Amino acid sequence: MGRLAHALLGNFRAYILLQRMIGADKLRHHCIRRLAPSPGDRILDVGCGPAYYLDRLPEVDYHGFDTNAASIAYARRRFGDRASFRCEVFAERRERLLQPRMAGGDVSSSS
C-alpha cells in the first residue's frame, strides 16, 4: 500500500473527508436508504473501516469486520457497546452472525 493511502487510513478525519470528496459517502448513504434497516435488524459490515456512517442507522445489531486495527479501535472508542467490532477477516466460522434470530433466542435447527 502506498504511503499516502496508508497515511489516509490512519487519519480518520482525512479518510472521511476523502470518502465524501470521491462520492463513496453518498453511495453508502444511498445503500442505507434503500435497505431501510429497522431497529433490531442484524447488519454485517465486512470492511467497515471506522464505521463513520453507523450514526445513520437505527439501533441495529451491527457487526463490523476490518483488518485495520486502528479503524477498529477508532470505531470501538466512538461507538462503544452500540456495535460489535472485530479486527479480523470475516470467515465461515462467523457465519452464525448471519443467521436470523427467532423470538426468544437463537436459531434452532429442525430436521
N, C-alpha and C positions, 0 to 999 in steps of 0.2 A: 504494500500500500504506500502511496506517495506521502511525503512529509506533510503536504498541505491537507490532504484528506485525513491523515492521522491527527493533525492539529485540530481540524474542524470537529472530528468525532469526540475529541476530548474537551472542547469548549461548547457546552450545550446551548448557550445563548447564540453563538455564531451558527451552530448546527440548525437551530430552529429558524433563525433568520434566513439561512441558505434554503431550507425547505420551503419557506414562504416565497423566496425570490424565484425559485425554479418551478413553483406550482404544485409541488408534492403535497403541501399543506392543503390546498384546495381539493386535490384528489382524495386525500384521507377523509376530509370532512364531507365530501360528496358520498363516499362509501358509507360513512356513518349515517347520513341522512337516508340513504337507500336501504340500508339494513334495518334502520329504525329499531334499535335494541330497546327492550323494555327492562324495567327493574327486575333483577333476579336472573336475567339471561346469562348464559355462560359464554364468555368471549375468550378465544385463544388467539394470541397475537405472537406469531413467530417472527423474530426480527424487530422487536418492539422498540429498540433504542431507548431513549429516555422517557418514552410513553407520554410525550407532552400533550397529546390530544385526549388523554384519559378524562380530563375535566369536562369534555363534551359528551361523555357517556353518562347515562343514569347509573344508579347503584347496581352494578352488574357483578357477576362472579368472574373477574378478569384474571387471566393467567398470561403473563408476558415472559417470553424467552428471548434472550440475546446472548451472544458470546462476548460482548464487550463489557467487562467488569465495571468500568466507570459508568457506563449507561445504566446498568442495573443498580449500582449504588446510588446514583442520582435519583432514579425512579423510586427506589425504596425510601430515600430521605424525603422526597417530595410527597409521596402518596401513602406512606406508612402501611397500615393494615387494610387500606381500601382495596388492595390488589395483591396478587402473588407474583413475585418476580424471580426468575431463575436465570443464573448465569451458566447456561449450558446449551448444547444443541438439542432441539426437540427431537425425541426419538420414540420409537414404538413403545418403549416401556412407559411412556407418558400418555398413551392412548386413553387411559381411563379418564383423563381430563375432558375428553371429547364426548363421553357417554352422557346421555340426558339424565337428569335427576328425576326421581319419582317422588311423589308426596310421601313424606315420612322417612326419607333417607336415600341410600344408594340404590343403584340399579341392581336388580337381581335377575339372574338368567333363569329362564324356564325352558325345559325341553319337552 
